[in-house]
Structures are given as C-alpha cells and as structure tokens.
Amino acid sequence: MSATDKINDIVIVGGGSAGWMTAAMLAKQLEANVNITLVESDDIGTIGVGEATIPPIKAFNRLLGIDENDFLKKCNGSIKLGISFENWSQKNHSYFHPFGRFAVDFDYMPFGYFWNKQRESGNAKPLQEYASAWHLAKHDKFSLPTNDPKSLFSGFDYAYHFDSSLYANYLKEYATKRGVIRQEGKINHVSTHANNGFIRSVTLASGQVINGDFFIDCSGGSALLINKTLGVKFIDWSEHLLCNRAIAVQTKHVKPISPYTRSIAGEAGWQWRIPLQTRMGNGFVHSSHFIEEQQAIDKLVDSVDGELLTDPRVINFKVGRREKFWYKNCVAIGLSSGFLEPLESTSLHLIQRAIMRLIYLFPNKHCDEINTRFYNKQSIEEYEHIRNFIILHYKATQRDDSEFWRYCQHMQVPDSLQQQIELFATHGHLDLNGKDLFKQDNWLAVLTGQGIHPKSVAPIMAYKQKIDLPRTLNSFYDMMTKTVQQMPNHEDYLRKKCNFSLK
Ligand SMILES: Cc1cc2nc3c(=O)[nH]c(=O)nc-3n(C[C@H](O)[C@H](O)[C@H](O)COP(=O)(O)OP(=O)(O)OC[C@H]3O[C@@H](n4cnc5c(N)ncnc54)[C@H](O)[C@@H]3O)c2cc1C
C-alpha cells in the first residue's frame, strides 16, 4: 500500500457507548499512527440506557487493558450471571438462562442429550439446576470461575451490569489520553466528493469543518451519515418483534444486589430489573399497539420495588437493521446500524463485534468493495442469528391471556428459526455455526425454558448404556449445591474488589 492510500484521518460522529467504544479500541489498535476525531453534541445527548451485558464484553475490556475492579468501581458495576425469565412461557413459571455451560459435556455428547434422556424418564431436575451460574445466582453469590477444568465451577461465565453513561465517560478518558480529539458541536452539514460519493467532511453549527478519509457513524437513531447522507435504508423487523417503546426509571435498592437480570413478561411486553451497585434500573419494553403510553408508565411505576430516583422516561425505538452496515467510506456502528430490543442484552455486544470486525478488515482510502461486501455479509449473519434467538422467546410461548401474546404465538417467524425449532423438537439437535453468539446451551436453556422439548431423545442415546445417568446428574447437582455454600456473596465480592460500600 502506498503512503497516499493509507487512511490518516478518521472521524467518529457520536459520543454514546458506540462512539467511545469505537474511539477507545481504534486508539489502542491503530496506535498513534492516525488522527481520530470524535464529534458529539451536548445538546443532542445520548440515549443513556444499556445497562446489561453478556460475557464477551470482558474480552473487549481486557483487550483495552482495563482493570476489572477499577471498571466496576467507576461504572457503578455489578456482576451478571444470566437472566431470570419470569412469566414468559406461562404465567407463574420461570426459567434461568445462565452464562456458560450446563454441568459438562461428557462422552463426546452435549449435556442436553443426557438431560433430555433423564427428563424423558421423569427423573430430571429442571435444566437450570445443573448450571453452576444458576446455583450462584439463586443464593446471590459470586466468585470468579476456577481455572481447574475438572471443577463444575470452571464452566460458568459472567458479564456485568453497569451505568452505560459512566462506561462511555470511562472510555472517553481512556481514548482522549491516547490521542483521540473530542470535538463538541452539532453537525449541520455533511459534504461528499462529487466523483465517488465518499464523505469528505462534516461541518459544525459553529462553521468549523472537519475533514476525514474514513467516517464512522455512531450518531444513534439519527443515522446522520449512513442514512441521511448516504441514503442506506433500514430493514424493519417489527413484523416479528412487536415492541417499539420502553419506559425507564431508576429506584433505590430494597433487597440484596442480585448477580443477574430479571426479565418479567406482562400483558403487552416485559419489564427489566437491573441491579447496579447504588441503584436499580427498571424498564418496561412493550408494543405501543397493545398498550397506551400512560398506562405503560403506570404499570411500571406500580410494579417497581423501592423509591423512585428519577421520573419515568419514554424511549421510542425501531427494530431492524441497515441494508448495509458499511457503504463507501462510512461504517455505521451502534444504533445508527440497527437495533434489537434489549431482551438478551446484545446491543453493546453488536457494537463490540462491529469494532473488531472493522479492525480486522481495516481498509485503505479506496475502501475496496469486496472487503466491504464481506464485512456486510458477516454483520448481516450476526444480526439475523441474534434476531432469531430473540424472536424465539416470543414465539415459543404458551401464554394466550392477551392479544399481544396470541399474536406472538401465531405469528410467522423467519424460515431459519422455524427450521431450528423443528429440528430441536424432533430429537434435540441444533443447527449452529461456530461463529454464532448463542451456542448449544443458550438455545437449550431458552427452548426448554419456553416449553419446547424434543419428541424423543437423540437416537444415539440408545447406545449409551454404560453411564449411570441418575447417579451422574445427581452428583453434579450435589457438588454444585455443596460448593456454592462456600462462595462469598455478591455484595461482599463487590465490597472487597472495588471498595463498594453499601448504604
Ligand atoms: C430501552 C433500551 C434499553 C437498552 N438496554 C440495553 C442493554 O441492557 N444492554 C445493551 O447492550 N444495550 C442496550 N440498549 C442499547 C444501547 O442503549 C445502545 O446500543 C448504546 O447505548 C449505543 O448507542 P449509540 O452510541 O449508538 O447512540 P447514542 O447513545 O444515541 O449516541 C448518539 C451520539 O450521536 C451524537 N449525535 C447525533 N446527531 C449528532 C449531530 N447532528 N451532531 C453531533 N453529534 C450528534 C449524540 O450527541 C450522541 O453523542 C438499550 C436500548 C434501549 C432503547
């Protein structure tokens, strides 16, 4: 590559989680060999929600060299071991989607095959009770996974709950220390090159012009570059994912700080409970076609525990994705690129994946179309995989107590999801690709939690006669129950690791 082809000036538009995660990682990965300017507008602000994450965020922070305890302390963080889904398959029924694996895969077979066999004989405990993350969560305990591969506590995983605005600030400090220039101001004009339509510069309301070779659109829902400038359309998925509005409110803690998120289904959507160190995040994600805004606010306010710390905030959103994530010399990251509702806390993860993919496929000034097409292909596959997993929670319900759930139960789902459900419902097999975010045990947790079970166990199990299954499964359960008693509770863990003092 000639020196004239090399990208020298990168402009990131937007300073929400997407903007600052991108700025921090580019500053680290491109070292000091490029100029990075991030433009954000104090008047417009950020969406300011996004408090629950999934385990790969740890790798992102580690790559930045962030100290976990310092991060937890400064971002009001707590530990997340999974999600408790309540009233989803039926009212008064709950299941846990744990991070990490169930017990262990043995005899070269997934654990689910054995559990299904035991379940068919009528002697299995609920699936979650074979997950060490569930045992910890049930008792509000936490300790890091052990490095001993023989231990059942080596296979669980964890993520964080945190204040996303504090996380953005944390990364802002990180990025600006490494040379990223922060420019405050509202962009009111974007110019493009006449010959190829590539973006040339953005102009702030003050008249200041910022030129760039490469632009990253982190402007949130306004999609200032990718849509308003380059005209890339949005593909709407609201046919399968009905929710389009959320109410968010913060409350004081009244109970111990649990190391998991709660997702509680209601008549027209679901509520989240996300415990941070100093407060609880609460929200109600719902469909405006099935409940009025004021009624939704009242429902949330009436059902939260603890004193309100903020007024309820209404957030409208659209689910779907951009037709292209990278077009010409612009990549959209974060809400400008698409949105999937926060049921499985995947948005920050999609940001993280987009950043790492961009670094891997980092272009020269010409932004070769073959490279760009590959980026888009991978991004689309990833979005669709996560979309299917989220739709599954709605489709596989037995609830018929409201118009919302009746619609969900009977709606058409994408063929790829329908085939997955049918495959599992036959013998418990799953069609997964090594790159997929949600693995065998994630699908197993949600499919069975939502009430879908194989009609008969995997036929291979008829040949597996040597294993004393009841004894083996009971020994897993007993070992987990015993070990968890010796673990510290979650609040003590936070107190010790990040000087957190509970009020
Ligand atoms: C209800 C809800 C709950 C969510 N919960 C979770 C969760 O639990 N976990 C999770 O991972 N994700 C969650 N998300 C998603 C998460 O909030 C977003 O993915 C994340 O915050 C990224 O937002 P962003 O940076 O793309 O956009 P924003 O935060 O909206 O930032 C946009 C930036 O662009 C700037 N900007 C826009 N226009 C201009 C302009 N003209 N000039 C200059 N600057 C401009 C703004 O000032 C701002 O800095 C949730 C989302 C919603 C709606």
The ligand as an SDF file (V2000), in Angstrom:
LIG
                    3D

 53 58  0  0  0  0  0  0  0  0999 V2000
  -34.8370    0.7830   26.0560 C   0  0  0  0  0  0  0  0  0  0  0  0
  -33.4330    0.3720   25.7190 C   0  0  0  0  0  0  0  0  0  0  0  0
  -32.7280   -0.4300   26.6010 C   0  0  0  0  0  0  0  0  0  0  0  0
  -31.4410   -0.8520   26.2550 C   0  0  0  0  0  0  0  0  0  0  0  0
  -30.7820   -1.7060   27.1010 N   0  0  0  0  0  0  0  0  0  0  0  0
  -29.5980   -2.2250   26.6930 C   0  0  0  0  0  0  0  0  0  0  0  0
  -28.9190   -3.1850   27.4940 C   0  0  0  0  0  0  0  0  0  0  0  0
  -29.3550   -3.5400   28.5790 O   0  0  0  0  0  0  0  0  0  0  0  0
  -27.7450   -3.6750   27.0300 N   0  0  0  0  0  0  0  0  0  0  0  0
  -27.2110   -3.2960   25.8290 C   0  0  0  0  0  0  0  0  0  0  0  0
  -26.1550   -3.8180   25.4270 O   0  0  0  0  0  0  0  0  0  0  0  0
  -27.8090   -2.3440   25.0970 N   0  0  0  0  0  0  0  0  0  0  0  0
  -28.9780   -1.8170   25.4800 C   0  0  0  0  0  0  0  0  0  0  0  0
  -29.5890   -0.8670   24.7140 N   0  0  0  0  0  0  0  0  0  0  0  0
  -28.9000   -0.3530   23.5200 C   0  0  0  0  0  0  0  0  0  0  0  0
  -27.8830    0.7140   23.9070 C   0  0  0  0  0  0  0  0  0  0  0  0
  -28.5050    1.7290   24.6520 O   0  0  0  0  0  0  0  0  0  0  0  0
  -27.2530    1.3150   22.6550 C   0  0  0  0  0  0  0  0  0  0  0  0
  -26.9050    0.3000   21.7750 O   0  0  0  0  0  0  0  0  0  0  0  0
  -25.9920    2.0410   23.0200 C   0  0  0  0  0  0  0  0  0  0  0  0
  -26.2140    2.9640   24.0190 O   0  0  0  0  0  0  0  0  0  0  0  0
  -25.3690    2.7130   21.8130 C   0  0  0  0  0  0  0  0  0  0  0  0
  -25.9990    3.8980   21.4860 O   0  0  0  0  0  0  0  0  0  0  0  0
  -25.2950    4.8090   20.4240 P   0  0  0  0  0  0  0  0  0  0  0  0
  -23.9760    5.2100   20.9410 O   0  0  0  0  0  0  0  0  0  0  0  0
  -25.3600    4.1280   19.1180 O   0  0  0  0  0  0  0  0  0  0  0  0
  -26.2870    6.0520   20.3240 O   0  0  0  0  0  0  0  0  0  0  0  0
  -26.4920    7.3070   21.3120 P   0  0  0  0  0  0  0  0  0  0  0  0
  -26.2510    6.9630   22.7390 O   0  0  0  0  0  0  0  0  0  0  0  0
  -27.8550    7.8440   20.9720 O   0  0  0  0  0  0  0  0  0  0  0  0
  -25.3890    8.3610   20.8730 O   0  0  0  0  0  0  0  0  0  0  0  0
  -25.5300    9.1200   19.7070 C   0  0  0  0  0  0  0  0  0  0  0  0
  -24.4540   10.1950   19.6990 C   0  0  0  0  0  0  0  0  0  0  0  0
  -24.5000   10.8790   18.4610 O   0  0  0  0  0  0  0  0  0  0  0  0
  -24.4340   12.2670   18.6890 C   0  0  0  0  0  0  0  0  0  0  0  0
  -25.0780   12.9640   17.5850 N   0  0  0  0  0  0  0  0  0  0  0  0
  -26.2420   12.6410   16.9530 C   0  0  0  0  0  0  0  0  0  0  0  0
  -26.5050   13.5480   15.9910 N   0  0  0  0  0  0  0  0  0  0  0  0
  -25.4930   14.4420   16.0120 C   0  0  0  0  0  0  0  0  0  0  0  0
  -25.2060   15.6290   15.2860 C   0  0  0  0  0  0  0  0  0  0  0  0
  -26.0240   16.0950   14.3340 N   0  0  0  0  0  0  0  0  0  0  0  0
  -24.0940   16.3050   15.5840 N   0  0  0  0  0  0  0  0  0  0  0  0
  -23.2320   15.8820   16.5410 C   0  0  0  0  0  0  0  0  0  0  0  0
  -23.4570   14.7700   17.2690 N   0  0  0  0  0  0  0  0  0  0  0  0
  -24.5770   14.0670   17.0170 C   0  0  0  0  0  0  0  0  0  0  0  0
  -25.1410   12.4490   20.0270 C   0  0  0  0  0  0  0  0  0  0  0  0
  -24.7870   13.6580   20.6340 O   0  0  0  0  0  0  0  0  0  0  0  0
  -24.6040   11.2360   20.7870 C   0  0  0  0  0  0  0  0  0  0  0  0
  -23.3500   11.5680   21.3290 O   0  0  0  0  0  0  0  0  0  0  0  0
  -30.8570   -0.4210   25.0490 C   0  0  0  0  0  0  0  0  0  0  0  0
  -31.5580    0.4330   24.2000 C   0  0  0  0  0  0  0  0  0  0  0  0
  -32.8490    0.8160   24.5130 C   0  0  0  0  0  0  0  0  0  0  0  0
  -33.5950    1.7020   23.5620 C   0  0  0  0  0  0  0  0  0  0  0  0
  1  2  1  0
  2  3  1  0
  2 52  2  0
  3  4  2  0
  4  5  1  0
  4 50  1  0
  5  6  2  0
  6  7  1  0
  6 13  1  0
  7  8  2  0
  7  9  1  0
  9 10  1  0
 10 11  2  0
 10 12  1  0
 12 13  2  0
 13 14  1  0
 14 15  1  0
 14 50  1  0
 15 16  1  0
 16 17  1  0
 16 18  1  0
 18 19  1  0
 18 20  1  0
 20 21  1  0
 20 22  1  0
 22 23  1  0
 23 24  1  0
 24 25  2  0
 24 26  1  0
 24 27  1  0
 27 28  1  0
 28 29  2  0
 28 30  1  0
 28 31  1  0
 31 32  1  0
 32 33  1  0
 33 34  1  0
 33 48  1  0
 34 35  1  0
 35 36  1  0
 35 46  1  0
 36 37  1  0
 36 45  1  0
 37 38  2  0
 38 39  1  0
 39 40  1  0
 39 45  2  0
 40 41  1  0
 40 42  2  0
 42 43  1  0
 43 44  2  0
 44 45  1  0
 46 47  1  0
 46 48  1  0
 48 49  1  0
 50 51  2  0
 51 52  1  0
 52 53  1  0
M  END
$$$$
